[in-house]
Amino acid sequence: MSSVLSAVEEKLAALPEPVQLVMPDGQRAGAADPLVTLHINDTAVLANLAAGQVGKLGEDYVEGKFDFDGSMRDLMHLAAAILPGSPVEAAQGGWLTSLVVKLMSVWRHSIDRDARQIEFHYDLSDDFYALWLDPRRVYSCGYFREPDYTLAQAQEAKLDHICRKLALQPGERFLDVGAGWGGLLLWAAEHYGVEATGITLSRNQHAYVNRLIEEKGLSGRVRMDLLDYRKLDENQPFDKIASVGMFEHVGRAQLKGYFSRLYRLVRPGGLIMNHGITAGGIDHTGLGAGMGEFIEKFIFPGGELTHISQVLISMAEGGLEDLDIENIRPHYARTLWAWSDALEERLDEARKVLGEGQGERSLRAYRMYLAGCAMGFEHGWIALHQVLATPATAGRSDELDYPADLAYPWRRDYIYRQ
């Protein structure tokens, strides 16, 4: 134990910020005036600390093997500093690893298994999510059009940014795949006059959005179905489709089929917006140093990340032509820190909502998850891309003449024009 503790002390001494350890017997090590104090309840934590296994340390925290004093932001600075190297590079594997990952991706994404995985995350507690999301409960990256935007303003700006990119028009049939708590679905209906359909696998979200539809008097124009995207009727194609924070759950091996399905669900000349988290490295589906395993175990079972280059290949294989690509990675870092800060301010309320036992474990997991992901986006280990696409065609001579059957004008200024 003394050798491990010595290694930890040596590592702490090299950190840019002062950190102190308090051992189970009261012994202290590290800085005398720390920004972060780690209260070690199980000395097994020390080995993960010495090795810089950040994901394992997150698991240790969830299991109550250590506690800390200090801000979540300072704790994440510590986490980044103790990493032995880039978690993107640590996640790289050879051809055998890639083959195993592909086979696992196929196995883990059946319709029934996906439904259970979505319920695991999104049906935790509506009241819990309401504590730290914006009033519309938009659970995806905001768009800070102005640096001083509040979270609520950034989320409304994101909703409008997507609607503008899709060039939504009154009366159009609009599909929101994985509609969450209905933020985009209702925004599109109320501000752009579309006939909107949303789908989800979360029973909580389904019930919540249908209540909102009734309250807002939108029953004739908006519907929310408890349905898997693979069961959507292809005989009545939509004019526009949005998929926000959804394709991360599809599985890398399923992406061609996913985009093929969207291709069949949109009319010729229509538009599809795919907004989702992408990998920082080309050949990995998660992060190293135990970070990917932490998210898989406690937050998003079945979630897989794909580099934007592979996303574009899968889109093309699915019959889609990319039109506009925007990386809004820093916006998600700021969004996640806003969520993390909001949760940190309401920890007592969160404990009442989630309860003791498993509820406390869930709260600890989300504290680490939100702040850890914020750190990941800040460092560029993960990204967020919006890709606007349309069913691929052979092209034609009048595409720049605003033909009525083509939704995209091949001029980007329409997105920003008031």
Secondary structure as UniProt FT lines:
FT   HELIX           2..13
FT   STRAND          19..22
FT   TURN            24..25
FT   STRAND          28..30
FT   STRAND          36..40
FT   TURN            43..44
FT   HELIX           45..51
FT   HELIX           54..62
FT   TURN            63..64
FT   STRAND          66..69
FT   HELIX           72..82
FT   HELIX           87..90
FT   HELIX           95..107
FT   HELIX           111..122
FT   HELIX           126..132
FT   TURN            135..136
FT   TURN            147..148
FT   HELIX           151..165
FT   TURN            166..167
FT   TURN            170..171
FT   STRAND          173..177
FT   TURN            180..181
FT   HELIX           183..192
FT   STRAND          195..200
FT   HELIX           203..215
FT   TURN            216..217
FT   TURN            219..221
FT   STRAND          222..226
FT   HELIX           229..231
FT   STRAND          238..244
FT   HELIX           247..249
FT   HELIX           252..254
FT   HELIX           255..265
FT   STRAND          266..279
FT   TURN            282..283
FT   TURN            288..290
FT   HELIX           291..298
FT   TURN            301..302
FT   HELIX           308..317
FT   TURN            318..319
FT   STRAND          320..327
FT   HELIX           329..345
FT   HELIX           347..354
FT   HELIX           358..378
FT   TURN            379..380
FT   STRAND          382..391
FT   TURN            397..400
FT   TURN            404..405
FT   HELIX           412..415
//
